Amino acid sequence: MRGAFLAALTTLALEASAYHVRMQGRVRSPADAPLARRGNLAGSSPLTNSADISYYTNVTLGGDDYEVLIDTGSSDLWVAGSVNNAKDTGKKSGVTYAVGAVEGPIKTAELEFAGFTIPDQAFIEVTPDKENPKDKGLIGLGPNSGSNVYVELGSDKGMAVLDSIFTQNTSTPNYITVLLGRLDDPTDTFPGDLTVGSILDNYTDIEKQPKLDVTEVPVRESGDQHFQVLIDAGGIIGPDGKSIKVHTEVDETQNKKQPTAVIDTGFSLSQVPRNVADAIYGRFSGAEYVNVSGVGATWIVPCTTEVNLTFKFSGQEYPIHPMDTTLDPGAVGITGVQNSEGVDSCIGTFQPISFETGDSPNYDMILGMSFLRNVYALFDYGDFLVDQKDKKADPYIQFLSITDKGEAHSDFVNVRLRGDANAGDNTLSAQPASSDNSSSTKPSKQPYIIALAAVIGTLALGLIAYAVFLFWRRRHGAKGRYVPLAPQGGFRPPPPAYQEAYPSQPVQAYDPVPHTGNGNWQQGQQGYQAPPYSTPWGR
């Protein structure tokens, strides 16, 4: 995690109520935050947008303010530093991520968040260090089933923050909404909004949108439950206007033709299957699959290339803004990103999955910020809540599209092409860029094809010679013993066309493999050694 944010600071006005807060946006200094997993979701507290990479807010815990990342992919609250007026439960817990972990004593204190006050909210108190500076932290807003604190305490005293809010405020609807801003958007300059139990005035049409049922993971893996939904069959429309083929890897899915997508505000770069990323970026002139420092193996394209992409859920189309399909590396402090021709290039924000998903994954892809900036999203918790298990209320997500294709194109021309609509090259080739362009270390098929042809040729000559020999023996009346041809056990077919070009570093912290993350801290203590956890405040 070596990429960081461009130095600058922009403060935007806040507009707050009990359940709604206008986000503030700013770009942090380069040393502050690499391109790692970042939280950004809903409550009712001032959210800050850091170069479209992280969204965070302030909470008051024990009377003191803490700046915490907002994360729907985890479920626990933790802060670094000693919290005043906190009560020690005598228990310890932690949160394990794909790129690290935090741990500490479980304590309780009064929490003020999103206009709500929780008298005794359970949290993990982490010892401050370089990675986790004092007065920083993370607030998990995922399903309570993923809360390690709840499992450790074994009672409602350990409920996740949103469970506590909805349980103590029974008249508040059990949903949150989020609207993420785009810092370099020339027409929609809002930094963003979030609500708890209410809908923004200008976006009430979200109530008319299809309710996308959250697909539930097997009971044995309930600790890995996330907000995940089915994309329509053929529901990823690439730059050529055609559907991208996706084969689901989820064994227990209800529909094998529909891929499962986790909707997670904690991912800067959405994570998709390699063939999907190839279809999105690989056919553009100048596109190359390379290893970007701080990001890992991903596609880059010239920054003047307008990449259009659309997702379909329940028959509704959700176009992606072309400034969200690629990321200007300079905006996050990454320099020197060029293709082999020396052309300044932007990073594809729908990255091939950069971590191990296991033999039987519960999802096919993760749609993060690059997707969520194009919708107003409502997350209904239904029976995810502890006190709702007997009410048969299925959790769901609703999306309201907020990206207009025509306006998005105009934005791209003004920002990336500096007003010159003819400056970009959006030519698509028939096939994705070759392996020679996409990776200098990726093996070529040609040697294997030549070897295979040589083997086949040798076998053919051998068979011809043997047939001639048999014919000669018959002509001369000799009796020979038949010896069958020996099996050609030494020949091995060529390897698959794609092999990982680089030892990619997982840039998004996640819990991709059951029992190694959010739902199983105890097992993590017994045998899983996590690498250093990277935060936005230090390298």
N, C-alpha and C positions, 0 to 999 in steps of 0.2 A: 504494500500500500504506500506508494511513493508519490502519486499524483496529489496535488494540493490546490488550494483555492487562490485565485487572483486577488491581490490586495485591493480593497476599496471598501467604502462604507456608505450605505444609503439608508436613511431612516424614514420609514413611512408611517403615516398617521394610523392610530389604532382606533377601532370603533368596537366597543365591548358592551355586552349585556350579560344577563345571567347565563345564557346558553349559546351566545354567539360572539365571536371575536374576529376582527379583521387582522390578518397576518401582517407582520412587518417583514420587509425583505432587506437583506444586506449580503454582501460578499465578504467572507472572512479572509484573513491573511493567509498567504501560502503555507505557513507552518501549521495552520489550524486544522485542516481536514482533508484527508485523502479520499480517493474514490472507493470507499468501503461501504459496507451495509450501513444504511442510515434510516432512521425512523422518520415518519412524517404523517401523522394522521390526526384524528379528531378528538377534540375535547372542546373546551371553551376557554381558551387562554391564548395570549398573543403568540402566534407562531412566527418564526423567522425562516426565510427562504435563503439558503446559502448557495448561491450560484447554481440553482436548480439541482443541487446534490443532496442537501439535507433540510429538514424542516424540524424546528424545535420550538419549545415554549418554556415559560417560567411557571414553576409551581412553588407554593409555600408549604414547607414541611417543618413542623415544630417551631413555627414562627419565623423561619429564615427562608430566603429565596434560593431556588436552585434552577439552573438551566438544564433542561432534560430533552433528549431526543424523543420524538414521538414515533412509536413503532407498533404497527398492527401485526407484525410477525412474531411477537413474543408477548408475554402476559404479565410480567412482573415489573415492579418499580424498584429501582436501585439508585442510590446517590453516593457520591464520594465525599467523605468527611463526617465528622461527628455531628449528629443531629441533636439540637437542644430539646429538652423535655421529652425525649424518646424513652420508651419502656422496652427493656430487653426481654424477649420471650424465652431465652435460654436455648433456642434452636439456631442452627446455621443452615444456609442454603446458598445457591448460586445459579447462574445462568450460563450455559455452555453454548457458544456460537461456533460456526464452522471455522472462524479465524480467531478464536480465543474464548476466554471465560472470565467471569467475575464471581467473587464469593465473599461472604461475610455473615455476621450475625443477623438474624431476623429481629427487627424491632417494630414498634408501632408508635405512631405520632399523629397529630392532627394534620390533615392534608387539605389544602385549598387548591382546587384545580377546576378550570372551566366554569367558574362561578358557583361551584359546589364545595361544601365543607364536609369532610369525613372525619369524625372524631378520633378514630383509632385505626388508621390505615396501616396495614403490614407492608414492610419494605425491607430491602437488603442494604445494610450499611457497609460500604466498601472503603477500604483504606486508600486514601489518595496516593497516587503515584504519577509518573510521567505520562502514562497512558490515560489515566483517569484523574484529572486535576480536581482539586477541592471545589465543591459547590457545583459540580457537573453530574450528569446521570442520564438515565433512560427510563421512560415510562411505557410499559408494554400495554397495548390495548387489544390484544388478541383474545381468543376464547379462554375462559377460566380453566378449561381442561388442560391447557398448556402451562399453568402456573406451578412452578416448583415450590413457591412459598405456600400455596394452598395445600399441596400434597404433604409438605413437611409438617405444617401445623395441624393438618387433619381436621379442620373445622372452618366455620364461616369467618372466623377471625383472620383467616389468610386469604380471603377473597381478593381477586384482582380489582383494580381501581374502578373499572366500569361496572363490575358486578356490585361493588359497594355503592356506587352512585345510584344505580337503578333500583337496588334493594331498598335503600333509604329514602328514595324519592319515587314512590310508586305511581305518581301521576305523570312522571316523565316518560315519554315513549322510549322503548328500548332500542334506539338507533343513534348512530352518529352520521354526520355528512362531512364531506371534505371537498374543497375546491382549491386546487394547487395553482399558484401563479407561475408565470414564466418571466424571468427577469429581463430578457432582451426582446420581449414582445412589443412592437411599436404601436399596436392598436389597443391591446388589453393589458394595461399596465398594473392591474391589481396584483398584490403579492399573494393573496389567497384568503380563504375563510374556512372556518370549521364551526360546527355546531354539535350540540348534544341534545337530542330529543326535539329538534326543530329544523325547519327548512328555510333557506334563504329566500327572501321575498321575491326576487327576480327569477327564481329557479323552481317554482312550485310545479312545473310540468314534470318534474322527476317522479311525482306520484302517479303519473299516467304511463310511465315506462314499464316494460316487462319486469316481473320479479324473477330474478335468476336464483333458483334454488342452490344453496350451498351443498356441495357433495360431501358426504360424511365419510371419514376414513373408518376402517374396521375398529371395533371396540378395543381390541388389543393394542391399537396404536392411537388411542384417543389423545395422548399427549402431543401428537403431531398434527392435530386438527388445526386447519387454517381456513381463512375465507377463500374458498376455491369453487369455481363454477365451470360449466361446460361451454366451450366455444362451439359455434355452429359447425356442422360438417361442411368442409370447404369454406370456412369462415375467416380465413386469413387471405386477404386479397393483396397480391404483390404489386410492384411498380408497373408491371405490364398489364394490370387489370385482370389477371387470371388468378384463380385460387391456387394456393400453395398446398401441396399434399403433405399431410401430417398423419402419422400412424401412432395411435395412443399406446403408451407403455404401461398404462394403469390396468392391472389385471381385473380389478373389481368394479370397473366403471359400468354404468348403466347402458352406455351407448359406445360401442367400439369405434364408431365413425366420428366421434366428437372428442377432441383433446381436452384435457383438464388443465385449467390455468389457475394458479394461486394469485390472488390480487393482494399485493403487498407493498405498502407505501415505503417500506424500508429498503427498497432496491433502487439505486441510482440507475443502473443499467438492467433492463429487463433481460431475463434469461430464457432462451428458446433453444429448441433442438438445432443441431448444426445445419441440417438441410434447410431449415426455415431461414436461418441467417444467410446461408448461401443464396437462397432464392431472393431475399430482400436486397442484398448488396452486391453479390458476386458478378452480376452481368454488366455493371456499369463500367464505362471506360475509366481506367486508372484505379479501379478497385483492387485491393490486395488484402490477403489474410495474413496478419503479422502479429508480432508480440509487442504490445505497447507497454512501456514501463509504468507500473502502478495499476495497470488494467488487466494485462494478460493477453491471451490469444483472442483476437477479434478482427472484424473487418474494418478497414478504413477506406474512405472514398474522398476524392477531391472536395473541398469545402464548398465549391460552386455547384455540386451535384444535388439536385432536388430529389429526394427519395420519398415517394408517396406510398402509404400503407394504410390498409383499412381492416378492422376486425368486425366480425358479426356475432352478435349474441341475440338469441331468440328472434332472428329475422331483422333486427335493427343494425344499421351500419354505424360504425364509430371510426371516422377517419382520424389519422394521426398527423399532427402538424409536422411539416418537413423539418422544422427546427427542433423537433423532438426525436426524429429518426436518426439524426446525427448530432454529435456534440462537438462544439468548437473546443479543442483541447486547451487553447489559451485561456478560456474562461475559468478553467480549474487549475491553472498553473502548470500544465504539461506543455513542454516545448519540443520542437524538433520532430513533430509527427509529419513525415513526408513519405510518399510512395517511392518506388524505385526510380521514378523519373524526376524526382526532386520536387514534386508538386505538393504544396501544403495540403494536408488532408485532415478530415474530421473523423471522429470515432463513431462507429455504428453503435447505437444505444440499445439495439436488440442483439445481445451478445450470445454466441454459442454457450450453452451451459458450462460454467467454469468450475464445477465441483462434481464429486461423485454422487449420483442419485440413488445408488443401491440397485439390487437385482429386481425389486418389486416396488417401484416408486408409487406414491399416491398422487402424483401430478406429472404433467408433461412440460410445463413451462411456468415461469413466474413473470407476471406483468407488473412492473414497478412504476416508478415516476414517469418514465418516458411514455407510458400509456395513460397514467392517471391524470396528467396535465391536460388531457383532451376530453375529460368527462367530469361532470359533477356526480360524485358517487355517494350512495347511501348504503350503509352497512347495518342491517337489522340483525340483532343478536338472538332473537327468538329463544329457543330452549337451550342455547349455549349458556344462559345464565343459570346460576346455581338454584335459584328459587323458581325456575320456570320449567323444570324437567318434566313435570306432570301436566303441562298445559298444551302439549302437542303444537307448539308454535315453531314452525320450521324457520331457521335463519335464512336470510336471502340478501341479495345485493341488487341495487338498481343503478343504472347508468343513464345520465342525460348527456347527449353529445353536445359539446360546446365549441367544436372546431368547424368552421366554415371553410370548405375547400378553396373557394375563390379568395377569401381574405387571407388564408394561410399561404397561398402562393404569392400574393402581394407582399406579405410580411417577409417571406424568404427572399424575394427579389430585393426588397429595401435593405435588409440586414446583411445577408450573405453575398448578394451580387451588387450591393451598393447602388441599387436603382437601375442597373443595366440588365434587362430581362434576357438579353442575348449572350450574356457572359458565361452562362453555365452550359455544360455538355451532359445531357441526359440520355445519350445513346445507349441502348441495351444490346449486348451481344446475344448470340443464340444460346450460349452456354456460360456458366459462371467462369470466372478467371481460372486459368490453369494452375496446377500445383506449383509450376515453376515461378509464377507470379505471387502465389499466395503464401509460399513458405520456402525458404532456401534449404531447409532441412527435411522437407517432406519427400519421401521416396517417390521416384518416378515409376510409372508402370512399364516403361519401355524395356528395361533390362529383363523383366519377368516375361514379357511377351516374346522377346527374342529367345529366352531360355526355353519357354514352352514350345515355340516353333521348332527349336533344335531337337528337343526330346521327341516331339511328334515325328519329325523327319527321320530321326534315328530309328524309331520303332517301325516306321513304314519301310525303310530300307531293310531292316532285319526281317520283317515279314516276307518281303519279296525274295530275299536270299533264301529264307527257309522254304518257301514254296518252290523255288528252283531246285533246291536240294532234294525235296520230296519227289519232285518230278523226275530228277536224275536217278534216284534210288529205284523208283518204280520201273523206269526204262531199263535198268540193269538187273532187275530181279533180286536185288539184295533185300534181306530182311533186317530191319533195324528195330530197336526198342524205342517206343514213343515216349518222349519226354516233354511234358507240357511246358509252356513258356513260364518262366519264373515271374512271380508278381513284381510289379515295379514299385516296391515299397519305398524306394528312396526319393521318389519325386514328391514335392510338395507344391501345392498351388501358390500363386503369388498372394501376398498379403492384401487386405482390403485397401481400396483406393485411398481412404483417409486414415492417417495416423496422426496423433497429436503432434503438431509441429514444435511445440515448446512445452516445457514443464510449467503450464499455466498456473498462476497463483490465484486462488479463489478470491475475487475482489469483493464479493458480497457475502457477508456472514449470514448463514442460514442453517437450518437443521434438516438437511436433505435426507439423512439416513435415520430410520426409526431407532429409538433408544440410544442416540448419541447426542441428543440436544435437549431442547426445551422441556420435554416431558420426563426426563430421566436423569436428574442431577446426581442421584445416589450412584448410579452406574458410572457416571462420569468421574466421580471421586475414586472409584475402585480401579479404573483401568484406562480411562481416556485422558491422554495428555494433550491439552489444547495448545496451539501456538499462541504467540502474544496477541492480545486483543487490541485492535487498532481503533482509536476514537478520533473524532474530528478535532480534538484539541492538541494532539501531539502525534509524532510519527512512531 
